[in-house]
Amino acid sequence: MGVAVGVSLIAACQTTAIDLTEQDRAAIEQVIDDVAGTLRAGDYVAWAELFAEDAVIYPPNEPLVRGRDVL
């Protein structure tokens, strides 16, 4: 019985691949390019505007930052 429970728990934790369309992939790549471009340019206002109003950012070795207005 223990093996059956273990197998069931492992199976429950498996993720399923999501089929992305080419449009989805292009949109994701565009967001990545936009983020990288604004950071490279040092345009932190434009960078912050890419996030939702209530975004939460976890900078390394820093406290979390909550909300676009404090980015």
C-alpha positions as a printed Julia matrix, in Angstrom:
71×3 Matrix{Float64}:
  0.0    0.0     0.0
  2.84   2.4     0.8
  4.22   2.0    -2.72
  0.82   2.74   -4.24
  0.49   5.91   -2.18
  4.02   6.98   -3.12
  3.39   6.4    -6.82
  0.11   8.31   -6.58
  1.83  11.27   -4.93
  4.6   11.32   -7.51
  2.08  11.11  -10.37
  0.1   13.99   -8.86
  3.18  16.22   -8.91
  3.88  15.74  -12.6
  3.33  18.76  -14.82
  1.86  18.69  -18.28
  3.49  20.44  -21.17
  1.54  23.41  -22.47
  1.21  23.7   -26.21
  2.18  27.21  -27.2
  1.3   28.69  -30.54
  3.88  30.57  -32.56
  2.03  33.75  -31.57
  2.44  32.83  -27.9
  6.16  32.2   -28.37
  6.6   35.46  -30.28
  4.76  37.41  -27.55
  6.92  35.85  -24.81
 10.11  36.59  -26.75
  8.96  40.18  -27.29
  8.42  40.71  -23.56
 11.87  39.27  -22.82
 13.41  41.55  -25.46
 11.54  44.57  -24.07
 12.72  43.87  -20.51
 16.32  43.36  -21.6
 16.26  46.4   -23.88
 14.96  48.78  -21.23
 17.5   47.52  -18.7
 20.38  47.81  -21.17
 19.3   51.36  -21.97
 19.02  52.23  -18.28
 15.37  53.26  -18.82
 13.99  52.06  -15.51
 10.7   53.92  -15.89
  9.96  52.02  -19.12
 11.15  48.82  -17.42
  8.75  49.33  -14.5
  5.88  50.03  -16.89
  6.25  46.49  -18.3
  4.96  45.11  -14.97
  1.45  45.02  -13.53
  0.44  47.73  -11.05
  0.62  45.21   -8.18
  3.8   43.43   -9.29
  6.03  41.84   -6.65
  9.75  41.71   -7.42
 12.25  39.72   -5.37
 15.64  41.36   -5.97
 18.61  39.22   -4.92
 19.82  39.94   -1.38
 17.2   42.68   -0.95
 13.71  42.86    0.57
 10.82  42.33   -1.83
  9.45  45.27   -3.76
  5.67  45.53   -4.09
  3.91  47.71   -6.64
  4.98  49.35   -9.87
  5.1   52.81   -8.27
  8.06  51.82   -6.06
 10.01  50.13   -8.84
